[in-house]
Amino acid sequence: MKNIKQNTDGYIRMNARGDDSASVAISFRDGQRVVFSGRKLNKIFDKQLAKYQAESYMDDQGLVRGPTNVLRPKNNIMFVRVHPRMA
């Protein structure tokens, strides 16, 4: 089981999908410790990545399909917002 700590802004570091069969324990700022399945965390990651790409004019492959004069960061996310009720 992997242990992760939530940062002060409410995020965990997750820059790629993990193993669906893994278990991940997240320690939240308020002291709670909740175990998430890998499949659930991957669904959360996919949802937030899709939102980021839509806001950044990217298609599902991460290619920019919007105006070219807009400066964008890398086509991926590094942090995922989580809370205990998501488990």
Number of C-alpha atoms within 10 A of each C-alpha: 10 11 12 16 15 18 14 9 8 14 16 20 14 16 13 14 14 15 12 13 10 13 18 18 15 22 19 20 14 8 8 10 15 16 16 18 16 18 16 16 23 17 13 17 23 15 12 16 22 17 12 15 19 16 10 20 16 17 14 10 8 16 12 16 11 13 9 9 6 8 7 10 7 7 15 13 17 13 17 19 15 17 16 14 6 10 13
